[in-house]
Structure formats: structure tokens, C-alpha cells
């Protein structure tokens, strides 16, 4: 398997970083964190319409560029470096992927062009109060009612759930277990009976929401694919989301390494830069090793996803576990190298530290994913 990026992919990464240097710098991040939306609509408009990032891996027949998961990972790595505050991850890695994996051809033709053109944002609501990240943790019910369904339940940790134009709600037929009886419904953000509340979380660069569904009525056409048959597609969607999150984590780990090295070169102690001290050199070397091994795990998983291989779940879990730990290690060591100022508001290391800690647990912590791998191997 060739991990070398093509010239086009290298250019994609370069253009993304050039844009994000101006559009997602420290000042822009802090400003976005203070807004009700959690992002700047003008920046998102540029991303969605001028740069056309949401259409990166949407097939050409639905208005996209038809590229693969590797190309999406390249963009997400750049987003992770800059802590981009925008509904890109939720709309593309969650919303678009769920439609691609579960929806019918008619539903793809109806919904994906709107995402590709930046006309709507979307997200996936699947996690609940139990805090479980597997499909058996879904308790929201979808009861058949005439020609439609009635949804009841309580979703937690929904990325951009407070602002998304469309919420894809995972629910199950009453009495069903695990993957059986699971469906995903397309619910407009303003649908009666759906209450959306933004959460105050440690990481305000990525907004989360809880969604309460009280007798929400949807028609049969709102169900992606066949009713009760969304289990396999939903599982694959979550695996792809884990790889997407791992891509952001690799970008964040690289940025914290760069920040630590730059600071160590300029900070002087005892008349010389602290970068000359052996303990600092060793810490930075360990950070670099963590970054490079995490990047290898990420792009191997992204290649597996593009090839539609059967071992996607195993490699997605490997990437998520390894990249989560690499990012948190680098974010922590970056603060240590900065010393006491590392966790002050005026400096940037704490922003990555909070994103690293929040991302480590979202979609399942490293122990959860290692257990998934062990079970897949029959251990």
C-alpha cells in the first residue's frame, strides 16, 4: 500500500493550510467560541461554496468531486491543525457519510447535492444518556404510525446539533436489539417536538448539543433506506467518523509538536534556549514519534476505507485509539514545555489540550476501541 500523497493531494493540503492560516487563526477561533453558533457563517460560506470542501468525497453523480476518504482525511488533518470552528466535520464526516452508506439512490439524489453545494448543514444523532458508543446503546424508538413514524428519545453529544439544518436521528423499532430494527431518519432542524439545547463543554471549539425528541412525526420518505435495516450502514458510518476524527487528531498533534519546538527554541533558561537541554530534546523526539506513527495508522485506515475492505472496523478502531493517545500526549507535553504559561488563556496550548481530551472520549476512548479490536481477533 502506497502512503505517498500524489501531487494533487499535496496541493490540496497546501491550499487548505494556506486558507486556514488566515481564516482559522487564534483570534478567529476565540471569536467563534464566543458566538451562539460556535462558528463564523462567512467563513463557513467560503468553505462550502468557494472552496467546495463539503463535496470532496461525494460522488460526481450527486454534485461532488468524487474523491476518496484519503482526500477527506487530508482536509480534516489541516482542520485539526487549526482547530477549525465550522460545521464541516458534522456535515461531511457524519451527515454525508450516513446518507451515502444508508440512503436509497433517490434520497442520495435529493440530499447530497444540497450538502455538496453548501446549501444545508447536517449532523448525526446517535449517542444517548447511557454514554455507550456501540449500536446497542441506541434507545430512541421509532414507532410505525400510519404511513409514517413517531420518534421518542433523548440524544446526547450531537456535534453541531444545536445549529444543523438537518438532523439524522438513529432510532430502533421497540423491542429490537443491537443492529436489528435500526433506522435513521432525516429530521429538519425546526421540526415540532424536537428540542435542541447546546451543551457547555470543556472544548468550546467544537459545539455539542442534546436533542430531546417528543412524539416527533416523520413520514415514510424520511427513513433512510429500508426501515429497520440501517444497522450495517450506521456501523460503517461510525467507523468512517472515527477515521475522520483520527485525521483531525493527527493534525492537532502535529501542530502541538510544532508549537513546542518553536517555543523551546526561543525560551531561554540559564543563558541558553531550553531546546538545548537533553530532557526537552527527548520529549520533543517522543512527540515526533507519536505523530508519525499516528499518521501512518490514520492513512492506512483511510486507504482501507477507500478500498471498501472488510476489516474497516478493526483499522478504524486502531486509528482512533492510537491517534487519540498521540494527540493527548503531544498536547500535554506541549503544555509542559511551555511551563506555567502553557495553560493560560493568552497562549494557545490549552485550546489543543481541551480538544485532545474531548476527542479522546468522543466516539469511544482508546480502551473501548482496543476491546473492539480484541473481540474482532477472537481474543
N, C-alpha and C positions, 0 to 999 in steps of 0.2 A: 504494500500500500504506500503510495507516494504522498508524503506530508508537505511537499514543497508547493507553495502557492504559485499560481500562474501569474503572468504579468498583469492580466486583467484584475485578478484578485488583489494583488499588491497595490494596484492603482485604486481599487475600491477602498482598501484600508487607508491609504494615504489621503484620499479625498474626504473620507469620513472624519479622520482625525483633524484635518485642516478646518473643516466646518465646526467641529465640536470645540476646538480651541477658542473660537470666538463666541459660539452660541451657548456653550456649557462650561464657562469658567467659574471660579469660586464665587464671584459676585452674582452671576446669573443663578447659580444653584441656591444660594442663600435667599435671593429674592423669590424664587419659585417656591421654596419651602414655606414662605410666609403667606402665600396665596391660598384661597379656598380650594382651587383646583389642584394645586400642587405642581403645576407646570405653566409655562408661558404659552398661550394659544398661538401667538405669532410664530414662535419657534417651531411649534408642532405643525403649523401650516406650511412652513418652509420644508420641514422634513417630509411631510405627507404629500405635498404637491410638487414642489420644485425639485427636491432630491429623489422623490418616489421610493423611499425606503420601504413603505408597507407592502409594495408589490414585488419585493425582491425574490421571493420563492413561490409566489402564486403563479400557477400555470398560465401560459400565454392565452389559452382559450378563455380565460376569465379575466383578462386585462392585466396580467402580471408579466414579469420578466422571465419567469420560468427557470430561475436559477435554483440551487440546491441548499441543503442545510449547512453546508460548509460556508457558503457565501453569507448566509444569515448569521452564522457564528462569527464571521469576520466583523460584521457590523455591530453585533452585540458586544464583542470584545472591546471595540472602540467606545461604545456607550458605557461599558463598565469602567473604563479608564477615567472617563469624565463625569461619572455619576449623573448621566443624563436624566433630567426630570421631564418625562414625557410619557404618554400612553403607548409607546412603541412596543415594549415587551408584552403588555397585556393584549394589545390589538393583534399583533403578529404571532408571537410565540404561543399565545393561549387561544385567542378568538379565531384567527385564520386557520391555525392548525386543527382546531376542533372541527371546523366546518369541512376542511379538506379530508379529515380522517373519518368523519361520521356522516356528513351530509350527502344527500342524493345529488345527482347531476343538476336537477332543476334548482335545488337550494344553493348549490355552489354558483350556478349562473346568476342567481338572484342576489346573493350576498357578497361574494368575493369581489366583484367589480367595484362595489361601494367602498370596500376596505382598500383595494388597490389604488383607487383614485383619491383616497383620503377624505371621503365624504362622511364616514362614520368611524367611531371607535368601538371596540368590543372587548369583552373580558369573559373569563370562565369562572363560574361559581361552583365549587365542588366541596371544599373543606367545610367541616361543621364544628359544633361545640366540643365534640369528643377529642379534637386535636389530631385525629388519625389522618394519614395521607394515602391510605390504600382505599380501594373502591368499596370495601366492606364498611367503611366509615360513613358512607353516604346514607343519610336517614330521611332526607326530604322526600315526600311522597308525591306521586303523580297519579291521581285517581281519574279513571275514564269517566266522562260526563257528557253524554250525548255524542256529539261529533267532535268534542274537544277533551281537554283535561283540566283538572283543578290541582294547583300546586300549593303545598303547605310545607313549611320548614324554616330553618334558620341557618344561613350560610355565614361563615367567618373567614377572615383573611383573604378577602377578594381584592386582587390587585386592581386599582383604579375603579373599584366597584361603585364609588360614590359619583363618578362622572361619566362612565361609559354610556354611549348611546344605545348599545345592545348588550344585554347580559345573557350568556349562555348558561342555563341552570341545569345541573345534573340532578336527577331525581330517579326514584325507583318505584316500581309497582308495589303497593302494600303487600308485605309478607315475603318479598323476594330477598335473596341473599347474594353476597359477593357480586359477581358480574351479571348474574341473571336479573332480568327485569329492569335494567338501567336504561334510561333515556336522557337525552339532552335537548332542552327546549330553548328556542330563541325568544327572549322576552325583551320588549322595548324598555328602555330605562324609566319611562314615565308611566308604566302600566299600573293601573289601580290595584291596590292590595300589596304592592311591593314597596317596602320601606327601606331606604338606603341610608346608612349612617357611617360617616368617616370615623376612623379609629385614631386615637392618639398613640403612636408607636414610637419606639426608640429611634427608628430610621425614618425621618420625615422626607427623605429624598425619594422614597417610594411609598405612595399612599395606599393604605389598606382600608377596607370597609367591611361592615357586617350588613347582611341583607336579610330582612325578615319577609317571608312570603306567607300571606294570609289569604287563603281562598283566591289565589291568582288564577284567573281563567285564561286559557290559551286555546287556539284552535288546533286541529289536527296537523295543519301545514306547518305549525311552529315546531313540531318534533323533528329533529334532525334524523334523517334516515328512517328505518323501521322502528316503531315503538318497542321498547324493551330489548333492543339489540345493540345498544351503544357501548356495551362493556369493552370489547376488544379495541374499538376505536378510541374510547376515552382513555384506556390504559396506555395506548401508544401516544396519545396527545400529551399525557403527563410525563412520559419518557422524553418526548421531544422538548417539553418545557424544562425538564431537569437539565438537558444538554444546553438549552438556551441560557439558563441561569448559570451554568458552569462557565459558559463563554464570558458572561459579564464578570464572573469571579476571577477568571484569568486576567481580564483587563484591569480589574481593580488591584490584583496582586502585583501586576507589572508596574502600575502607577505608584503604589506604595514603595516598591523597591526603588524606583527612580527618585522618589521624594527623599527616601532615606539616604541614598548615595549622595545626592546633591547637597543635602543638609550637612552630612558628615564631612564633605569637602570644604565647606565654608565655616563651620563651627570650630572654633579654636579652644583648646584647653591646655594649660601648661606650655603655652607658647607655640603650639602646633595644631594642625587640623586633627580632629578626632578620627578622621578616616585613616590616619597613620597608626592608630592603636590596633594591636592584633585582635583584641576582643571584638571590635567593631568590624574589622575585616571578616572575621569568621561569621559574624551574624549576617552580614550582607551576602556572603557566599552561600550560607544556608538558605537565605531568602531567594537567591537566584536559582538554586537547585529546586526549590519548591515551585517556583514559577515555571521553569522549563519542563519539569515532569508533569505539572498540571496541564500545561498547554498540549503536551503530547497526548494525555488522556482525553482532553477535550476534542481534539481534531480527529483522533481515532474514532471516538463515539459519533462525531458529526459525519464522518465518512460512512460508518455503519448505517446511520440514519438515511443518508442519501442513497445507499445501495439497497434499502428495504430488507436488511438482513434479519434473520430470525432471532439473533442474540442482541437485539436492540436494548431490551430491558436491563440485561446484565451490564452492558457497556455504559448505558445511561447512568446506572447506579454507581459504577466505578468512577465515572467522570464527576458526578455530583459530590460523592464522598471526598474524593481527592482534592478537587478544586475548592470545595468549601473549607477544608482544613488548610490548604495552601494560602488562601486569601486571608483567613483569620490569623494565621501565623505571621504573614507579611504585614498585615495591618497592626498587629500587636508589636512586632519588632520595630516597626517604623516609629511608633509612639515611644518605645524605649530609647531609640537612637536620638529622637528629638528631645528627650528628657521631660522636665516638668511642663514645658510649653506645648508638648505634643497633644495634650487633651484640653487645651484652652480653645475658646470659641474662635479666636482670631486666626488660629492655624488650622490647616485642612486635615491633618491626620485623623482627627476624631470622626470626621464625616465618613471616611472609609472604614474605620473601626466599627461604627454603628451599622453600616451597610453589610459588612462582613459577618457580624454577629447575627443580624436579622436574616440574611440569606442562608446562613448555615443551618437554621432550623426550618425555614420555609421549604415546602415540598419534601420534607423528611431530613433529619440530621444524618451525619455520617454513619452512626450506629445503625439507623434504620436501613440505609442503603447497603451497608455491609451484610446485614442479615438477609436482605433480598438476594444478594449475590450468593451467599452461602446456601440458601434454600434452592436457588436455581442450579447450583452444582451438586445438590443432594447431600449437603453436609449437615 
